[in-house]
Amino acid sequence: MRGIIAAGGYVPYNRLQRSKIGQLLGSGGGRGTRSVASFDEDTTTMGVEAGRVALKNGAGVVPNAVFFATTAPAYLDKNNATAVHAALDLAANAGAFDMTGSLRSGMGAFIAAANYGWGSALLVVSDTRTGLAGSSDEANAGDGGAAVLFGDDAAGPVIAEIIGGAMHSAEFLDRWRSVGSSSAKIWEERFAEAAYDPVIKAAVADAYAQSGVTAQQIDKVVMTGMASRAVRSAAKYVGVAPDKFVDTFEETVGNTGTAHFALMLVHALETSAPGETILVINAADGCDVCILRTTDAIAGYRSVNTVAEQLRGGNDGLDYGKFLTWKGQLTREPPRRPDPDRPGAPPMFRSEKWKFAFHGSRDRSTGTVHLPPQRVSIRGGAVDDMQDVAMADVPGTITTFTIDRLAFSLSPPLVAAVVDFDGGGRYPVEMTDMDPAEVKIGMRVTMTFRRLYTVDGIHNYFWKARPLR
């Protein structure tokens, strides 16, 4: 049997209360909050964080390929999935493929990973979404990511198998975005509703017929699409009671675009029992439908850092001005320090394990951990007698820190801390996802993959520390 072995979601720590939009602009906003990628996050870093959760839940299953989908890739021409691959510390012989550019690419990557013929595969989807100030897209969209690990019983216990599905494609212009633009343009909602209605109806009917499943057998429905009015209108074709529809996170996260169907599916799996049938409907340039059934193995499946836990642990006090700055719509005076230099390709290439996977070295004779990796041990002086040690998942403790209000930062002040890692190793790191006032000596922290800065179009990715909450 082939199917889903594990899954994980990622919701950024920062949330914007929609009411703050109306308070400043006099219009727009609404109720609830939307998730916001921090100044040091992008679709690659959020994809990595979702992938880390999925792999932890996967009980040691190592994927043979990564399929990465987004509408907002950090790079064009260059593959982004390779950065995800490197940060997840996957083997060199594992494939890494981008499927980017459209809201439908996430489901395309889902199908590719589910049917990958050369072993287990990891789907990673993430998106950063916004619109012009005061627009419905700005308020109702959200940032986030999700990852789904596919494989067969030989790789690990399958918690959900795909039992059927269908897809319908249609060419119509309801939403579009020019290359280089951060916000989309939208046709009138009634047109989108008229265009999507027959497509969703046909795709759902085909999925039922192809799988032999009836509406009465559906336990949970994941239904999403950026044309929210069209999706709500077409829900009648599902034939399932409203209380079986999975939370769309409208009030807490917003619509995360390419990633949203997967984020909702992750949440559905985290709350499912054996034998449940899940219907997934994603409306984007047509409609794709997938029907899954959970197995007995899901009874023993325990997810770390669930979507529900992340929603409870966020910061909903983000200032609207900071939100606009992070989204590139408000240019502020930079720090009175020189801009950082452009990262060099050769040193990044030579230090891939350190820079992307956060690997150190351990002296075989004394057990001393060195960060970054060293050839000569600081204890005993042994030369080239080191073993590689992965540190990304090792928590640590702050031994000292400083709050620097002059250092270069896209969101000052910069908080730098010296961290002692459990089991050995010390390194000065930048803090993120915290209030500077809460940082203190003795605070427990964990590592997270982030973007330090971008110069000349080159993203300098590395690891930061955040409070262990």
GUGU-397737 format. One record per residue (C-alpha): x, y, z; residue in one letter; residue number from 1. Coordinates in Angstrom, 3 decimals, always signed. Last residue first. Layout:
BEGIN
east; north; up; aa; i
X; Y; Z; a; NUM
...
***
This chain:
BEGIN
east; north; up; aa; i
+7.805; +27.538; +23.719; r; 469
+11.493; +27.085; +22.941; l; 468
+12.434; +30.685; +22.213; p; 467
+13.906; +31.230; +18.735; r; 466
+17.430; +30.732; +17.439; a; 465
+18.660; +31.528; +13.941; k; 464
+20.003; +29.336; +11.154; w; 463
+21.360; +30.402; +7.775; f; 462
+20.216; +31.620; +4.365; y; 461
+21.911; +34.525; +2.612; n; 460
+19.604; +35.229; -0.295; h; 459
+21.394; +36.518; -3.393; i; 458
+19.470; +39.123; -5.423; g; 457
+22.303; +41.639; -5.206; d; 456
+22.125; +41.442; -1.405; v; 455
+19.497; +39.572; +0.618; t; 454
+19.596; +39.215; +4.394; y; 453
+19.723; +36.641; +7.198; l; 452
+17.123; +34.336; +5.659; r; 451
+15.866; +31.745; +8.139; r; 450
+16.059; +28.093; +9.220; f; 449
+15.031; +27.650; +12.869; t; 448
+16.989; +26.516; +15.917; m; 447
+15.612; +25.920; +19.402; t; 446
+15.926; +28.025; +22.522; v; 445
+15.776; +27.682; +26.306; r; 444
+16.212; +30.919; +28.228; m; 443
+18.957; +30.736; +30.870; g; 442
+20.051; +34.316; +30.377; i; 441
+17.091; +36.412; +29.278; k; 440
+15.104; +37.366; +26.201; v; 439
+11.551; +38.518; +26.969; e; 438
+12.199; +42.237; +26.433; a; 437
+13.581; +41.609; +22.942; p; 436
+10.119; +40.282; +21.964; d; 435
+10.516; +37.017; +20.114; m; 434
+10.260; +35.301; +16.734; d; 433
+13.993; +35.697; +15.991; t; 432
+17.351; +35.588; +17.770; m; 431
+20.720; +35.865; +16.020; e; 430
+23.324; +33.293; +16.931; v; 429
+26.646; +33.106; +18.791; p; 428
+27.778; +29.447; +19.038; y; 427
+28.585; +26.889; +21.703; r; 426
+28.789; +23.107; +21.344; g; 425
+28.127; +20.288; +23.750; g; 424
+25.441; +17.766; +24.691; g; 423
+22.662; +20.342; +24.867; d; 422
+23.734; +23.445; +22.975; f; 421
+25.226; +26.477; +24.707; d; 420
+23.906; +29.588; +22.973; v; 419
+25.505; +33.023; +22.765; v; 418
+22.781; +35.498; +21.897; a; 417
+22.398; +38.351; +19.426; a; 416
+19.203; +40.445; +19.413; v; 415
+19.003; +42.874; +16.511; l; 414
+16.806; +45.887; +17.180; p; 413
+15.683; +46.335; +14.513; p; 412
+13.562; +44.640; +11.832; s; 411
+15.488; +44.564; +8.554; l; 410
+18.647; +44.444; +10.648; s; 409
+22.057; +46.085; +10.379; f; 408
+23.540; +46.749; +13.815; a; 407
+22.640; +49.998; +15.564; l; 406
+19.990; +48.913; +18.076; r; 405
+21.982; +45.958; +19.385; d; 404
+20.365; +43.945; +22.181; i; 403
+23.025; +41.690; +23.695; t; 402
+23.025; +38.119; +24.946; f; 401
+24.635; +35.709; +27.422; t; 400
+24.434; +32.022; +28.302; t; 399
+21.297; +31.270; +26.292; i; 398
+20.393; +27.575; +26.512; t; 397
+20.184; +25.018; +23.725; g; 396
+17.950; +22.693; +21.765; p; 395
+19.370; +20.152; +19.271; v; 394
+17.248; +19.760; +16.132; d; 393
+19.577; +21.686; +13.808; a; 392
+22.733; +20.224; +15.377; m; 391
+23.756; +17.357; +13.069; a; 390
+27.194; +15.957; +13.976; v; 389
+30.004; +14.985; +11.553; d; 388
+32.883; +13.103; +13.105; q; 387
+36.301; +14.571; +13.723; m; 386
+39.868; +13.247; +13.819; d; 385
+41.339; +15.670; +11.308; d; 384
+43.860; +16.993; +13.848; v; 383
+43.689; +16.274; +17.591; a; 382
+44.663; +19.356; +19.646; g; 381
+43.694; +17.920; +23.019; g; 380
+40.733; +20.188; +23.479; r; 379
+40.132; +22.905; +20.880; i; 378
+40.122; +20.157; +18.257; s; 377
+41.734; +20.901; +14.890; v; 376
+39.796; +20.366; +11.645; r; 375
+36.837; +22.515; +12.679; q; 374
+33.081; +22.482; +12.062; p; 373
+31.306; +25.754; +12.975; p; 372
+30.542; +25.087; +15.775; l; 371
+32.793; +22.479; +17.387; h; 370
+31.531; +19.700; +19.657; v; 369
+34.014; +18.155; +22.090; t; 368
+33.670; +14.366; +22.419; g; 367
+37.244; +14.058; +23.716; t; 366
+38.852; +11.511; +21.348; s; 365
+36.342; +11.561; +18.460; r; 364
+36.247; +15.374; +18.290; d; 363
+32.740; +16.306; +17.214; r; 362
+32.034; +18.439; +14.151; s; 361
+29.147; +20.760; +13.418; g; 360
+26.232; +20.481; +11.012; h; 359
+23.693; +23.261; +10.583; f; 358
+21.930; +21.763; +7.508; a; 357
+22.152; +24.844; +5.269; f; 356
+25.292; +26.696; +6.354; k; 355
+27.219; +23.876; +8.002; w; 354
+26.476; +21.116; +5.512; k; 353
+26.809; +23.524; +2.578; e; 352
+30.167; +24.954; +3.670; s; 351
+32.140; +24.637; +0.422; r; 350
+29.223; +25.776; -1.771; f; 349
+28.479; +28.810; +0.386; m; 348
+32.190; +29.674; +0.300; p; 347
+32.205; +29.446; -3.532; p; 346
+28.926; +31.392; -4.109; a; 345
+29.897; +34.491; -2.156; g; 344
+27.337; +36.375; -0.080; p; 343
+27.027; +40.047; -1.076; r; 342
+28.355; +42.317; +1.634; d; 341
+26.142; +43.645; +4.411; p; 340
+24.923; +47.241; +4.242; d; 339
+27.070; +49.706; +6.136; p; 338
+25.587; +50.974; +9.424; r; 337
+23.191; +53.780; +10.193; r; 336
+20.190; +51.450; +10.093; p; 335
+17.804; +51.865; +7.134; p; 334
+15.149; +54.604; +6.871; e; 333
+11.858; +52.915; +6.021; r; 332
+10.309; +51.753; +2.781; t; 331
+6.657; +50.717; +3.119; l; 330
+5.107; +48.229; +0.703; q; 329
+7.878; +45.632; +0.910; g; 328
+5.750; +43.058; +2.752; k; 327
+7.983; +43.325; +5.830; w; 326
+7.500; +47.086; +5.867; t; 325
+3.730; +46.829; +5.467; l; 324
+3.561; +44.364; +8.377; f; 323
+5.787; +46.619; +10.482; k; 322
+3.373; +49.475; +9.897; g; 321
+0.445; +47.204; +10.774; y; 320
+1.998; +46.363; +14.158; d; 319
+2.100; +42.678; +15.086; l; 318
+0.294; +41.938; +18.359; g; 317
-1.136; +38.555; +17.394; d; 316
+1.975; +36.627; +18.447; n; 315
+1.460; +32.906; +17.956; g; 314
+1.276; +29.948; +20.308; g; 313
-2.344; +28.849; +20.010; r; 312
-2.187; +28.632; +16.217; l; 311
+1.014; +26.607; +16.436; q; 310
-0.623; +24.093; +18.753; e; 309
-3.595; +23.695; +16.401; a; 308
-1.253; +23.133; +13.450; v; 307
+0.478; +20.370; +15.379; t; 306
+3.964; +20.747; +16.821; n; 305
+4.731; +17.030; +16.987; v; 304
+2.217; +14.653; +15.433; s; 303
+1.318; +11.373; +17.104; r; 302
+0.327; +8.473; +14.876; y; 301
-0.648; +5.355; +16.801; g; 300
-4.318; +5.439; +15.766; a; 299
-3.205; +6.552; +12.304; i; 298
-1.883; +3.046; +11.685; a; 297
-5.426; +1.663; +11.425; d; 296
-5.726; +3.374; +8.055; t; 295
-7.141; +6.752; +7.001; t; 294
-9.020; +6.953; +3.731; r; 293
-8.220; +9.515; +1.055; l; 292
-10.230; +11.100; -1.749; i; 291
-8.555; +13.647; -4.056; c; 290
-10.229; +16.342; -6.124; v; 289
-8.647; +18.879; -8.467; d; 288
-10.642; +21.793; -9.872; c; 287
-10.078; +24.209; -12.713; g; 286
-7.695; +27.134; -12.815; d; 285
-7.578; +26.756; -9.007; a; 284
-10.262; +24.993; -6.965; a; 283
-8.786; +22.457; -4.529; n; 282
-11.102; +19.771; -3.161; i; 281
-9.893; +17.153; -0.657; v; 280
-12.373; +14.503; +0.537; l; 279
-11.341; +12.601; +3.652; i; 278
-12.713; +9.142; +4.510; t; 277
-12.205; +8.008; +8.107; e; 276
-11.252; +4.388; +8.777; g; 275
-8.884; +5.033; +11.659; p; 274
-9.328; +8.307; +13.587; a; 273
-8.556; +11.824; +12.380; s; 272
-7.485; +15.010; +14.213; t; 271
-3.904; +15.355; +12.989; e; 270
-4.992; +14.111; +9.563; l; 269
-7.489; +16.965; +9.216; a; 268
-4.894; +19.531; +10.295; h; 267
-2.451; +18.240; +7.687; v; 266
-5.236; +18.347; +5.091; l; 265
-5.973; +21.989; +5.939; m; 264
-2.299; +22.884; +5.489; l; 263
-2.223; +20.879; +2.234; a; 262
-5.264; +22.658; +0.778; f; 261
-3.778; +25.991; +1.822; h; 260
-0.251; +25.734; +0.487; a; 259
-0.799; +27.207; -2.964; t; 258
-2.777; +30.107; -1.541; g; 257
-2.273; +30.606; +2.190; t; 256
-5.869; +31.733; +2.790; n; 255
-6.201; +33.451; +6.155; g; 254
-4.532; +32.325; +9.353; v; 253
-6.890; +32.826; +12.311; t; 252
-10.424; +33.736; +11.265; e; 251
-10.335; +32.159; +7.804; e; 250
-8.641; +29.016; +9.143; f; 249
-10.569; +26.867; +6.626; t; 248
-11.819; +24.575; +9.396; d; 247
-12.600; +21.151; +7.944; v; 246
-16.086; +20.625; +6.485; f; 245
-17.974; +17.841; +8.254; k; 244
-20.230; +20.276; +10.160; d; 243
-21.612; +21.576; +6.854; p; 242
-23.260; +18.218; +6.008; a; 241
-21.959; +16.558; +2.847; v; 240
-23.477; +16.646; -0.637; g; 239
-20.275; +17.941; -2.231; v; 238
-22.254; +19.831; -4.865; y; 237
-23.589; +22.256; -2.253; k; 236
-20.049; +23.432; -1.550; a; 235
-20.106; +25.143; -4.953; a; 234
-21.319; +28.467; -3.534; s; 233
-18.686; +28.527; -0.808; r; 232
-15.954; +27.798; -3.342; v; 231
-17.188; +30.479; -5.750; a; 230
-17.287; +33.068; -2.966; r; 229
-13.792; +32.101; -1.837; s; 228
-12.127; +32.443; -5.240; a; 227
-8.719; +31.725; -3.651; m; 226
-9.584; +28.052; -3.414; g; 225
-10.453; +25.594; -0.656; t; 224
-12.331; +22.490; +0.355; m; 223
-11.057; +19.900; +2.838; v; 222
-14.071; +17.725; +3.626; v; 221
-14.225; +15.215; +6.474; k; 220
-16.223; +12.050; +7.133; d; 219
-17.364; +11.211; +3.605; i; 218
-19.368; +7.962; +3.315; q; 217
-22.722; +9.710; +2.760; q; 216
-21.238; +11.579; -0.213; a; 215
-20.654; +8.278; -1.956; t; 214
-17.376; +6.512; -2.665; v; 213
-16.999; +4.284; -5.727; g; 212
-13.629; +5.892; -6.403; s; 211
-14.151; +6.911; -10.038; q; 210
-17.820; +7.809; -9.593; a; 209
-17.259; +9.933; -6.492; y; 208
-14.270; +11.648; -8.081; a; 207
-16.207; +12.295; -11.291; d; 206
-19.055; +13.952; -9.363; a; 205
-16.591; +16.157; -7.468; v; 204
-14.825; +17.190; -10.675; a; 203
-18.086; +17.944; -12.509; a; 202
-19.531; +20.154; -9.764; k; 201
-16.217; +21.966; -9.301; i; 200
-16.053; +22.750; -13.025; v; 199
-19.729; +23.726; -13.270; p; 198
-19.435; +26.326; -10.473; d; 197
-15.943; +27.638; -11.215; y; 196
-16.822; +29.918; -14.145; a; 195
-20.095; +31.296; -12.746; a; 194
-18.510; +31.971; -9.347; e; 193
-15.466; +33.571; -10.919; a; 192
-17.740; +35.851; -12.990; f; 191
-19.744; +36.808; -9.922; r; 190
-16.525; +37.742; -8.144; e; 189
-15.495; +40.433; -10.678; e; 188
-11.998; +39.849; -12.005; w; 187
-9.035; +39.900; -9.653; i; 186
-5.581; +41.433; -9.876; k; 185
-2.808; +39.945; -7.813; a; 184
-0.325; +41.634; -5.489; s; 183
+3.436; +41.198; -5.126; s; 182
+4.283; +42.138; -8.721; s; 181
+7.549; +40.939; -10.252; g; 180
+5.885; +38.787; -12.920; v; 179
+2.332; +40.021; -13.412; s; 178
-0.407; +38.543; -11.264; r; 177
-3.649; +36.951; -12.368; w; 176
-7.068; +36.017; -10.993; r; 175
-10.400; +35.197; -12.661; d; 174
-9.197; +34.746; -16.216; l; 173
-10.565; +31.516; -17.651; f; 172
-9.028; +28.304; -18.948; e; 171
-10.579; +25.189; -17.440; a; 170
-9.064; +21.959; -16.170; s; 169
-10.962; +19.168; -14.424; h; 168
-9.355; +16.672; -12.095; m; 167
-10.502; +13.471; -10.433; a; 166
-9.818; +11.394; -7.355; g; 165
-9.593; +7.947; -5.856; g; 164
-8.553; +5.725; -2.979; i; 163
-5.489; +7.601; -1.761; i; 162
-4.179; +5.916; +1.367; e; 161
-3.848; +7.407; +4.831; a; 160
-1.660; +6.524; +7.849; i; 159
+0.889; +4.428; +5.955; v; 158
+3.299; +2.858; +8.452; p; 157
+6.880; +3.216; +7.220; g; 156
+9.192; +2.638; +4.276; a; 155
+8.062; -0.899; +3.419; a; 154
+4.450; +0.154; +3.929; d; 153
+4.689; +2.560; +1.015; d; 152
+5.721; +6.180; +0.765; g; 151
+4.473; +9.756; +0.830; f; 150
+5.520; +12.517; +3.216; l; 149
+3.312; +15.616; +3.261; v; 148
+4.595; +19.123; +3.953; a; 147
+2.807; +22.372; +4.746; a; 146
+3.476; +26.081; +4.555; g; 145
+2.291; +29.466; +5.697; g; 144
+1.417; +33.053; +4.884; d; 143
-2.107; +34.443; +4.893; g; 142
-4.727; +36.048; +2.660; a; 141
-7.933; +37.632; +3.923; n; 140
-6.659; +41.064; +4.891; a; 139
-4.261; +41.804; +2.057; e; 138
-6.442; +40.041; -0.496; d; 137
-9.478; +42.056; +0.607; s; 136
-7.604; +45.253; -0.167; s; 135
-6.727; +47.970; +2.349; g; 134
-3.078; +48.184; +1.319; a; 133
-2.557; +46.337; -1.962; l; 132
-2.469; +42.586; -1.698; g; 131
-0.692; +39.858; +0.250; t; 130
+0.295; +36.208; +0.115; r; 129
+3.455; +34.329; +1.043; t; 128
+3.248; +30.683; +0.030; d; 127
+4.425; +27.243; +0.985; s; 126
+4.236; +23.696; -0.341; v; 125
+6.577; +20.787; +0.368; v; 124
+5.694; +17.290; -0.874; l; 123
+8.164; +14.667; +0.279; l; 122
+8.739; +11.475; -1.671; a; 121
+9.279; +7.815; -0.819; s; 120
+10.652; +5.510; -3.462; g; 119
+11.432; +5.615; -7.171; w; 118
+7.923; +5.650; -8.635; g; 117
+6.689; +9.000; -7.378; y; 116
+2.888; +8.741; -7.513; n; 115
+2.045; +10.609; -4.311; a; 114
+4.894; +13.065; -4.890; a; 113
+3.703; +13.923; -8.402; a; 112
+0.053; +14.215; -7.305; i; 111
+0.956; +16.567; -4.448; f; 110
+3.255; +18.572; -6.753; a; 109
+0.345; +19.119; -9.126; g; 108
-1.860; +20.022; -6.164; m; 107
+0.606; +22.694; -5.154; g; 106
+1.038; +23.916; -8.738; s; 105
-2.622; +24.931; -8.910; r; 104
-2.028; +28.341; -7.334; l; 103
+0.438; +29.090; -10.098; s; 102
+4.133; +29.856; -10.567; g; 101
+6.048; +26.944; -9.137; t; 100
+6.736; +23.232; -9.401; m; 99
+10.360; +22.971; -8.263; d; 98
+12.169; +19.623; -8.074; f; 97
+14.677; +18.067; -5.704; a; 96
+15.836; +14.476; -6.193; g; 95
+17.537; +12.438; -3.485; a; 94
+21.027; +11.133; -4.392; n; 93
+22.720; +13.812; -2.291; a; 92
+20.991; +12.539; +0.829; a; 91
+18.669; +14.866; +2.717; l; 90
+19.808; +17.347; +5.342; d; 89
+16.458; +19.152; +5.543; l; 88
+18.346; +22.404; +4.908; a; 87
+19.984; +20.906; +1.805; a; 86
+16.734; +19.600; +0.284; h; 85
+14.930; +22.885; +0.978; v; 84
+17.822; +24.709; -0.711; a; 83
+17.632; +22.214; -3.593; t; 82
+13.887; +22.821; -3.891; a; 81
+14.553; +26.452; -4.808; n; 80
+16.035; +25.713; -8.263; n; 79
+17.791; +28.657; -9.885; k; 78
+16.215; +30.179; -13.005; d; 77
+13.905; +32.173; -10.704; l; 76
+14.700; +32.457; -7.021; y; 75
+12.804; +33.049; -3.768; a; 74
+9.742; +31.432; -5.293; p; 73
+6.391; +33.177; -4.722; a; 72
+3.634; +31.064; -6.269; t; 71
+4.824; +27.977; -4.420; t; 70
+5.512; +24.261; -4.930; a; 69
+8.422; +22.056; -3.857; f; 68
+8.670; +18.359; -4.749; f; 67
+11.365; +16.599; -2.721; v; 66
+12.736; +13.163; -3.641; a; 65
+14.030; +9.930; -2.115; n; 64
+12.453; +10.724; +1.244; p; 63
+13.982; +9.429; +4.485; v; 62
+11.570; +7.716; +6.877; v; 61
+12.951; +8.127; +10.422; g; 60
+9.673; +8.167; +12.319; a; 59
+7.774; +10.290; +9.801; g; 58
+6.517; +12.770; +12.398; n; 57
+9.978; +14.269; +12.633; k; 56
+10.086; +14.321; +8.829; l; 55
+6.760; +16.170; +8.658; a; 54
+7.822; +18.777; +11.233; v; 53
+11.125; +19.425; +9.442; r; 52
+9.310; +19.712; +6.118; g; 51
+7.031; +22.434; +7.494; a; 50
+10.073; +24.366; +8.703; e; 49
+11.864; +23.914; +5.374; v; 48
+8.834; +25.099; +3.438; g; 47
+8.676; +28.192; +5.627; m; 46
+12.337; +28.893; +4.874; t; 45
+11.853; +28.472; +1.118; t; 44
+8.618; +30.482; +0.941; t; 43
+10.222; +33.430; +2.683; d; 42
+11.132; +34.307; +6.250; e; 41
+13.549; +36.861; +7.716; d; 40
+11.105; +39.784; +7.731; f; 39
+8.550; +37.500; +9.380; s; 38
+5.871; +35.644; +7.442; a; 37
+2.469; +36.919; +8.517; v; 36
-0.578; +34.911; +9.571; s; 35
-3.962; +36.637; +9.404; r; 34
-6.106; +37.623; +12.376; t; 33
-9.761; +37.862; +13.319; g; 32
-12.389; +40.258; +12.056; r; 31
-12.209; +42.740; +9.195; g; 30
-9.556; +44.845; +7.526; g; 29
-10.585; +47.374; +4.941; g; 28
-11.484; +51.001; +5.575; s; 27
-10.291; +53.995; +7.591; g; 26
-6.703; +53.343; +6.593; l; 25
-5.094; +53.172; +10.026; l; 24
-7.862; +51.662; +12.157; q; 23
-9.142; +49.672; +9.191; g; 22
-5.863; +47.790; +8.864; i; 21
-5.548; +47.328; +12.621; k; 20
-8.885; +45.460; +12.671; s; 19
-7.246; +42.665; +10.691; r; 18
-5.148; +41.654; +13.679; q; 17
-1.817; +40.690; +12.169; l; 16
-0.186; +37.418; +13.185; r; 15
+3.478; +36.563; +13.809; n; 14
+4.683; +33.052; +14.678; y; 13
+4.401; +31.765; +11.136; p; 12
+2.117; +28.742; +10.570; v; 11
+3.922; +25.579; +9.513; y; 10
+2.258; +22.254; +8.873; g; 9
+3.393; +18.656; +9.070; g; 8
+2.558; +15.327; +7.474; a; 7
+3.409; +11.656; +7.864; a; 6
+3.223; +8.301; +6.068; i; 5
+0.736; +9.276; +3.374; i; 4
+0.006; +6.615; +0.777; g; 3
+1.267; +3.485; -0.877; r; 2
+0.000; +0.000; +0.000; m; 1
***
